[in-house]
Amino acid sequence: MGKRKKLYPKAEDELDSLKQEVAEELHLDDDIEKRGWENMTTREVGKIGGNMVKKMIRFAEKEMDERDGKIDVDEG
C-alpha cells in the first residue's frame, strides 16, 4: 500500500479494530488468522471494506441526526 499522510493518526487503531470486528461478523477471522491479510482474496477484503463503509455511514448518519444535520469537522 502506498504511503500517505494520515489525517487522523489516532484513528488508525480504531479502524483496525473495526476491520477485525467486520471480519468476525463475516466469519472471515479464522481465514485471516490462517492465511494472513496478504493472502486474502480481493473479494474477501472487498467484502470487509464494503461492510466497514456501511457501518461508518450508519455512524455518520446517527451523529448527523443527533446534531440536527450539522457537521462540525475540525480541520486542525
Secondary structure, 3 states (H helix, E strand, C coil): CCCCCCCCCCHHHHHHHHHHHHHHHCCCHHHHHHHCHHHCCHHHHHHHHHHHHHHHHHHHHHHHHHCCCCCCCCCC
